Amino acid sequence: MRVLITGGNGQIGHSLTKQFKKVDSAEVLSLGSAGLDITDELAVYKRINEFKPNVIINAAAYTAVDKAETEVELAYAINRNGAKYLAQAANKVGAVILHISTDYVFSGDKIDLYLETDSAVPKSVYGESKLAGELEVIKACDKHIILRTAWVFGEVGGNFIKTMLRLGKERNALNIVGDQFGGPTYAGDIASALITIAIGVDKKQSTQYGIYHFSGLPHVSWFEFAQVIFNEAKVHGLIEKIPTLNAITTADYPTPAKRPKNSKLATECITKTFNIKASDWQAALRNIKQYT
């Protein structure tokens, strides 16, 4: 199995690169943005035609949700155009493309869990650009798996855990949004899921291409997530005292981009098809020192 990874230096890409080292059957080329600018169509075709992967994992993305409201062109260049070029190149060399997407493709107005078949109605430029990327991948390459995930955290890059640990040392009290709900997802679990899928499709064990949801359980609010983070941080001696946490509403904390109030993704489909269980984010938090 020849695997090309884009976004190799990001949270998910880093975990993918690390975990693939344990897969003896895989020859992996992991590239950061310096190694491959996915917005450069000719560069994408050239690199993929040279390496001739049979699996491409697109972990590259523009993820600055609020900046995307003003950096619209850049967000679309990476999230839509880059995804399109990779999918077109995958189709040309006969590769499967595994593309990472997001809960932000949904409005967040639904009360129940979001299914793969639910209508995608994003409320932000980031969400719109990621949905556009999904559609381009579907159009360009029949052999595609789109993996929507949410609330990602890992050892590298910025994330909610690192922000909380930093602010917890600086302040005695923190206001945390308590009316947005989702499933925190460990980047290492996303990588593991993608590798399982890659091996399965490479061995022709499953050819059920399409869209799948993968995120963590149990679902919580950002406020509840912060509570668990600080409890773990205290247990592991990362902070001396847990700051006072105050639950606030989305309206109390206005941001340039609208966030989905409900980011709860149903994960039964990926479990049924690939025997991949939801991310156990609480277990991943027991290694909280890795995120400092």
Secondary structure, DSSP 8 states (H G I E B T S, - for coil): -EEEEESTTSHHHHHHHHHHTT-TT-EEEEE-TTT--TT-HHHHHHHHHHH--SEEEE------TTGGGT-HHHHHIIIIIIHHHHHHHHHHHT-EEEEEEEGGGS-S--SS-B-TTS-----SHHHHHHHHHHHHHHHH-SSEEEEEE-SEE-SSS--HHHHHHHHHHH-SEEEEE-S-EE--EEHHHHHHHHHHHHHHHHTTS----EEEE--EES-EEHHHHHHHHHHHHHHTTS-SS--EEEEE-GGGS--SS---SEE-B--HHHHHHH----EEHHHHHTTGGGG-
